[in-house]
Amino acid sequence: MGAFFVAFNLPFLFVGYKHIGKTFVISTFIGVVALALFVTLLHPVPSLTGDLLLAAVFGGVFVGTGVGIIIKNGGSLDGGMPRSS
């Protein structure tokens, strides 16, 4: 899954390099590789709950926390230009 994620994002990184710039693509590539690495490492870890609703709630809380941290520090989530501080 991690290798697929990196391969899937390569065309987007190329387009980002053409339109946004090298610095943005390098930082995005580091994020993509880190996510792929953690997906690969955490795949064999068993789930904490079998309840789908509880898993969705916990997933939403963790994703929301991560998104908040990224936005607070001026990061980019969707290919838009990061805001300057």
FENNORMO-V941437 format. One record per helix or strand of 3 or more residues. SS is the DSSP state (H for helix, E for strand). FROM is the first residue (numbers start at 1). LEN is the number of residues. If there is no record, write none. Layout:
# FENNORMO-V941437
ss:SS from:FROM len:LEN
ss:SS from:FROM len:LEN
This chain:
# FENNORMO-V941437
ss:H from:2 len:18
ss:H from:22 len:21
ss:H from:52 len:21
